[in-house]
Amino acid sequence: PLLVINGTADRTISSDMARELYLRAGAPKELWLIPGAGHHELLGEEPARAARLVSFFATALAPRAH
């Protein structure tokens, strides 16, 4: 699974570049654009953002039944 996270105010990696990476990637994938966030401001002080990231990893790394 791939999670592409990008801040819309990121001057290092543009949102267009993040979208392009997302579009070219195979499934499963998720694109998360964070309004107003810069390159190092993705999680900030908002617990909901950290919770979303933890949830993604918990799901992506969960053991799968065979």
N, CA, C and O atoms as CSV, one atom per row, in Angstrom:
chain,resi,resn,atom,element,x,y,z
A,1,PRO,N,N,0.824,-1.201,0.000
A,1,PRO,CA,C,0.000,0.000,0.000
A,1,PRO,C,C,0.864,1.259,0.000
A,1,PRO,O,O,1.935,1.295,0.606
A,2,LEU,N,N,0.390,2.263,-0.674
A,2,LEU,CA,C,1.115,3.521,-0.792
A,2,LEU,C,C,0.245,4.654,-0.279
A,2,LEU,O,O,-0.930,4.761,-0.631
A,3,LEU,N,N,0.835,5.500,0.559
A,3,LEU,CA,C,0.183,6.711,1.017
A,3,LEU,C,C,1.044,7.875,0.564
A,3,LEU,O,O,2.182,8.020,1.012
A,4,VAL,N,N,0.512,8.699,-0.318
A,4,VAL,CA,C,1.202,9.905,-0.771
A,4,VAL,C,C,0.620,11.057,0.033
A,4,VAL,O,O,-0.568,11.364,-0.065
A,5,ILE,N,N,1.487,11.697,0.840
A,5,ILE,CA,C,1.063,12.836,1.652
A,5,ILE,C,C,1.777,14.072,1.124
A,5,ILE,O,O,2.987,14.054,0.895
A,6,ASN,N,N,1.018,15.139,0.936
A,6,ASN,CA,C,1.623,16.368,0.441
A,6,ASN,C,C,0.875,17.558,0.999
A,6,ASN,O,O,-0.352,17.547,1.093
A,7,GLY,N,N,1.622,18.587,1.370
A,7,GLY,CA,C,1.015,19.843,1.783
A,7,GLY,C,C,0.831,20.732,0.565
A,7,GLY,O,O,1.709,20.802,-0.295
A,8,THR,N,N,-0.286,21.399,0.488
A,8,THR,CA,C,-0.562,22.224,-0.689
A,8,THR,C,C,0.336,23.460,-0.762
A,8,THR,O,O,0.405,24.104,-1.809
A,9,ALA,N,N,1.030,23.804,0.341
A,9,ALA,CA,C,1.964,24.934,0.335
A,9,ALA,C,C,3.417,24.451,0.278
A,9,ALA,O,O,4.337,25.226,0.540
A,10,ASP,N,N,3.625,23.188,-0.058
A,10,ASP,CA,C,4.972,22.616,-0.150
A,10,ASP,C,C,5.686,23.199,-1.365
A,10,ASP,O,O,5.203,23.083,-2.491
A,11,ARG,N,N,6.844,23.828,-1.130
A,11,ARG,CA,C,7.618,24.401,-2.232
A,11,ARG,C,C,8.740,23.463,-2.680
A,11,ARG,O,O,9.462,23.768,-3.628
A,12,THR,N,N,8.886,22.322,-2.000
A,12,THR,CA,C,9.899,21.338,-2.386
A,12,THR,C,C,9.306,20.331,-3.360
A,12,THR,O,O,9.894,20.049,-4.404
A,13,ILE,N,N,8.145,19.793,-3.019
A,13,ILE,CA,C,7.429,18.842,-3.875
A,13,ILE,C,C,6.018,19.389,-4.065
A,13,ILE,O,O,5.231,19.448,-3.120
A,14,SER,N,N,5.713,19.779,-5.272
A,14,SER,CA,C,4.408,20.402,-5.526
A,14,SER,C,C,3.271,19.389,-5.433
A,14,SER,O,O,3.479,18.182,-5.556
A,15,SER,N,N,2.090,19.898,-5.216
A,15,SER,CA,C,0.904,19.036,-5.194
A,15,SER,C,C,0.696,18.366,-6.541
A,15,SER,O,O,0.199,17.241,-6.605
A,16,ASP,N,N,1.071,19.046,-7.617
A,16,ASP,CA,C,0.979,18.425,-8.950
A,16,ASP,C,C,1.883,17.200,-9.042
A,16,ASP,O,O,1.501,16.178,-9.613
A,17,MET,N,N,3.086,17.309,-8.474
A,17,MET,CA,C,4.005,16.166,-8.479
A,17,MET,C,C,3.450,15.019,-7.629
A,17,MET,O,O,3.559,13.853,-8.006
A,18,ALA,N,N,2.862,15.352,-6.497
A,18,ALA,CA,C,2.266,14.331,-5.631
A,18,ALA,C,C,1.117,13.631,-6.346
A,18,ALA,O,O,0.989,12.408,-6.282
A,19,ARG,N,N,0.289,14.408,-7.023
A,19,ARG,CA,C,-0.823,13.809,-7.778
A,19,ARG,C,C,-0.310,12.897,-8.893
A,19,ARG,O,O,-0.865,11.824,-9.127
A,20,GLU,N,N,0.740,13.323,-9.570
A,20,GLU,CA,C,1.309,12.517,-10.656
A,20,GLU,C,C,1.850,11.191,-10.115
A,20,GLU,O,O,1.627,10.138,-10.712
A,21,LEU,N,N,2.556,11.242,-8.993
A,21,LEU,CA,C,3.052,10.016,-8.369
A,21,LEU,C,C,1.890,9.090,-8.025
A,21,LEU,O,O,1.941,7.888,-8.286
A,22,TYR,N,N,0.851,9.659,-7.440
A,22,TYR,CA,C,-0.333,8.881,-7.081
A,22,TYR,C,C,-0.966,8.236,-8.314
A,22,TYR,O,O,-1.301,7.051,-8.298
A,23,LEU,N,N,-1.127,9.015,-9.377
A,23,LEU,CA,C,-1.764,8.484,-10.585
A,23,LEU,C,C,-0.957,7.356,-11.220
A,23,LEU,O,O,-1.532,6.427,-11.787
A,24,ARG,N,N,0.362,7.429,-11.130
A,24,ARG,CA,C,1.221,6.415,-11.752
A,24,ARG,C,C,1.380,5.164,-10.896
A,24,ARG,O,O,1.778,4.117,-11.408
A,25,ALA,N,N,1.081,5.252,-9.623
A,25,ALA,CA,C,1.258,4.118,-8.713
A,25,ALA,C,C,0.139,3.099,-8.889
A,25,ALA,O,O,-0.981,3.431,-9.277
A,26,GLY,N,N,0.474,1.866,-8.596
A,26,GLY,CA,C,-0.535,0.810,-8.608
A,26,GLY,C,C,-1.318,0.801,-7.302
A,26,GLY,O,O,-0.907,1.403,-6.310
A,27,ALA,N,N,-2.428,0.123,-7.321
A,27,ALA,CA,C,-3.263,-0.008,-6.130
A,27,ALA,C,C,-2.655,-1.067,-5.206
A,27,ALA,O,O,-1.926,-1.945,-5.668
A,28,PRO,N,N,-2.941,-0.993,-3.942
A,28,PRO,CA,C,-3.753,0.007,-3.246
A,28,PRO,C,C,-2.954,1.279,-3.003
A,28,PRO,O,O,-1.747,1.239,-2.764
A,29,LYS,N,N,-3.638,2.384,-3.068
A,29,LYS,CA,C,-2.976,3.670,-2.900
A,29,LYS,C,C,-3.964,4.689,-2.352
A,29,LYS,O,O,-5.179,4.547,-2.493
A,30,GLU,N,N,-3.411,5.716,-1.726
A,30,GLU,CA,C,-4.231,6.783,-1.168
A,30,GLU,C,C,-3.470,8.096,-1.311
A,30,GLU,O,O,-2.260,8.145,-1.086
A,31,LEU,N,N,-4.165,9.140,-1.679
A,31,LEU,CA,C,-3.584,10.474,-1.788
A,31,LEU,C,C,-4.174,11.349,-0.689
A,31,LEU,O,O,-5.393,11.431,-0.536
A,32,TRP,N,N,-3.304,12.000,0.072
A,32,TRP,CA,C,-3.737,12.867,1.159
A,32,TRP,C,C,-3.078,14.218,0.981
A,32,TRP,O,O,-1.886,14.365,1.247
A,33,LEU,N,N,-3.832,15.201,0.538
A,33,LEU,CA,C,-3.343,16.565,0.378
A,33,LEU,C,C,-3.801,17.377,1.589
A,33,LEU,O,O,-4.988,17.422,1.910
A,34,ILE,N,N,-2.837,18.017,2.254
A,34,ILE,CA,C,-3.142,18.766,3.465
A,34,ILE,C,C,-3.117,20.263,3.130
A,34,ILE,O,O,-2.055,20.819,2.850
A,35,PRO,N,N,-4.282,20.908,3.157
A,35,PRO,CA,C,-4.378,22.319,2.790
A,35,PRO,C,C,-3.463,23.206,3.641
A,35,PRO,O,O,-3.478,23.137,4.870
A,36,GLY,N,N,-2.670,24.037,2.965
A,36,GLY,CA,C,-1.845,25.021,3.637
A,36,GLY,C,C,-0.564,24.512,4.275
A,36,GLY,O,O,0.224,25.312,4.779
A,37,ALA,N,N,-0.332,23.208,4.270
A,37,ALA,CA,C,0.863,22.652,4.909
A,37,ALA,C,C,2.065,22.745,3.984
A,37,ALA,O,O,1.950,22.561,2.773
A,38,GLY,N,N,3.219,23.033,4.574
A,38,GLY,CA,C,4.469,23.053,3.835
A,38,GLY,C,C,5.147,21.692,3.890
A,38,GLY,O,O,4.544,20.703,4.307
A,39,HIS,N,N,6.400,21.650,3.469
A,39,HIS,CA,C,7.127,20.382,3.347
A,39,HIS,C,C,7.329,19.676,4.686
A,39,HIS,O,O,7.298,18.446,4.737
A,40,HIS,N,N,7.534,20.421,5.761
A,40,HIS,CA,C,7.786,19.815,7.072
A,40,HIS,C,C,6.658,20.083,8.062
A,40,HIS,O,O,6.860,19.984,9.272
A,41,GLU,N,N,5.511,20.411,7.576
A,41,GLU,CA,C,4.387,20.784,8.442
A,41,GLU,C,C,3.183,19.860,8.272
A,41,GLU,O,O,2.047,20.278,8.497
A,42,LEU,N,N,3.417,18.632,7.885
A,42,LEU,CA,C,2.302,17.768,7.508
A,42,LEU,C,C,1.424,17.353,8.683
A,42,LEU,O,O,0.198,17.394,8.574
A,43,LEU,N,N,2.015,16.960,9.788
A,43,LEU,CA,C,1.193,16.508,10.908
A,43,LEU,C,C,0.837,17.644,11.847
A,43,LEU,O,O,-0.244,17.652,12.435
A,44,GLY,N,N,1.744,18.605,11.991
A,44,GLY,CA,C,1.463,19.772,12.815
A,44,GLY,C,C,1.021,19.400,14.216
A,44,GLY,O,O,1.482,18.413,14.791
A,45,GLU,N,N,0.139,20.190,14.745
A,45,GLU,CA,C,-0.357,20.005,16.113
A,45,GLU,C,C,-1.752,19.379,16.125
A,45,GLU,O,O,-2.455,19.448,17.133
A,46,GLU,N,N,-2.145,18.780,15.027
A,46,GLU,CA,C,-3.496,18.251,14.934
A,46,GLU,C,C,-3.517,16.739,15.154
A,46,GLU,O,O,-3.045,15.986,14.302
A,47,PRO,N,N,-4.056,16.289,16.282
A,47,PRO,CA,C,-4.088,14.856,16.584
A,47,PRO,C,C,-4.814,14.032,15.523
A,47,PRO,O,O,-4.472,12.868,15.315
A,48,ALA,N,N,-5.802,14.607,14.852
A,48,ALA,CA,C,-6.539,13.856,13.834
A,48,ALA,C,C,-5.627,13.455,12.677
A,48,ALA,O,O,-5.816,12.396,12.080
A,49,ARG,N,N,-4.648,14.286,12.359
A,49,ARG,CA,C,-3.710,13.936,11.283
A,49,ARG,C,C,-2.840,12.766,11.687
A,49,ARG,O,O,-2.642,11.836,10.907
A,50,ALA,N,N,-2.319,12.807,12.905
A,50,ALA,CA,C,-1.503,11.689,13.390
A,50,ALA,C,C,-2.340,10.417,13.450
A,50,ALA,O,O,-1.856,9.340,13.103
A,51,ALA,N,N,-3.578,10.531,13.883
A,51,ALA,CA,C,-4.464,9.369,13.965
A,51,ALA,C,C,-4.712,8.773,12.581
A,51,ALA,O,O,-4.768,7.553,12.432
A,52,ARG,N,N,-4.857,9.612,11.588
A,52,ARG,CA,C,-5.061,9.111,10.227
A,52,ARG,C,C,-3.831,8.352,9.738
A,52,ARG,O,O,-3.952,7.307,9.099
A,53,LEU,N,N,-2.654,8.882,10.041
A,53,LEU,CA,C,-1.417,8.217,9.643
A,53,LEU,C,C,-1.274,6.870,10.353
A,53,LEU,O,O,-0.928,5.872,9.721
A,54,VAL,N,N,-1.531,6.835,11.639
A,54,VAL,CA,C,-1.460,5.587,12.400
A,54,VAL,C,C,-2.469,4.581,11.846
A,54,VAL,O,O,-2.152,3.399,11.712
A,55,SER,N,N,-3.654,5.031,11.530
A,55,SER,CA,C,-4.685,4.150,10.974
A,55,SER,C,C,-4.240,3.542,9.643
A,55,SER,O,O,-4.449,2.354,9.400
A,56,PHE,N,N,-3.623,4.362,8.778
A,56,PHE,CA,C,-3.139,3.846,7.503
A,56,PHE,C,C,-2.133,2.726,7.736
A,56,PHE,O,O,-2.246,1.656,7.138
A,57,PHE,N,N,-1.145,2.966,8.607
A,57,PHE,CA,C,-0.122,1.949,8.846
A,57,PHE,C,C,-0.699,0.714,9.529
A,57,PHE,O,O,-0.292,-0.404,9.216
A,58,ALA,N,N,-1.624,0.893,10.442
A,58,ALA,CA,C,-2.243,-0.261,11.107
A,58,ALA,C,C,-2.951,-1.155,10.093
A,58,ALA,O,O,-2.868,-2.380,10.169
A,59,THR,N,N,-3.638,-0.539,9.154
A,59,THR,CA,C,-4.335,-1.305,8.119
A,59,THR,C,C,-3.342,-1.917,7.129
A,59,THR,O,O,-3.456,-3.090,6.775
A,60,ALA,N,N,-2.380,-1.125,6.690
A,60,ALA,CA,C,-1.433,-1.590,5.676
A,60,ALA,C,C,-0.524,-2.705,6.190
A,60,ALA,O,O,-0.107,-3.571,5.420
A,61,LEU,N,N,-0.219,-2.686,7.471
A,61,LEU,CA,C,0.709,-3.660,8.041
A,61,LEU,C,C,0.024,-4.787,8.812
A,61,LEU,O,O,0.695,-5.641,9.392
A,62,ALA,N,N,-1.299,-4.790,8.819
A,62,ALA,CA,C,-2.037,-5.833,9.535
A,62,ALA,C,C,-1.823,-7.193,8.865
A,62,ALA,O,O,-1.756,-7.283,7.639
A,63,PRO,N,N,-1.720,-8.232,9.663
A,63,PRO,CA,C,-1.580,-9.573,9.084
A,63,PRO,C,C,-2.804,-9.899,8.231
A,63,PRO,O,O,-3.932,-9.552,8.581
A,64,ARG,N,N,-2.568,-10.554,7.138
A,64,ARG,CA,C,-3.655,-10.950,6.248
A,64,ARG,C,C,-3.896,-12.444,6.340
A,64,ARG,O,O,-2.962,-13.241,6.432
A,65,ALA,N,N,-5.160,-12.803,6.315
A,65,ALA,CA,C,-5.512,-14.238,6.325
A,65,ALA,C,C,-5.150,-14.862,4.980
A,65,ALA,O,O,-5.312,-14.227,3.938
A,66,HIS,N,N,-4.673,-16.074,4.997
A,66,HIS,CA,C,-4.284,-16.746,3.749
A,66,HIS,C,C,-5.357,-17.653,3.269
A,66,HIS,O,O,-5.201,-18.300,2.233
